Amino acid sequence: MEDAHICQTDIEKDIHLFAVFDGHGGSEVAKFCEKYFVKELIGNKNFKEKNYSEALKETFLKMDELLL
C-alpha cells in the first residue's frame, strides 16, 4: 500500500490544505487524489463562497465520481 499526500500552504490567503490519502483503494487512487484534489477543490462553488466544510465534502465525492 502506498500513501500520497498534499501539503499546500498557498491555496488562498490564510487557506492551507494538508491531506493524506492512505492508498487502501490502491496506490493509483491515492496518487490520483494527490494530483487532482486541489484543482477540484478550488473550482468548487462552495469553496469560492468560503463554505469550506461543504467544499471539502463535495470534493471528496467528486474524486469518487472521477475515478468511476
Summary of the structure (lengths in Angstrom):
residues: 68
radius of gyration: 11.9
end to end distance: 20.3
largest distance: 36.1
contacts: 165
relative contact order: 0.18
helix: 53%
strand: 24%
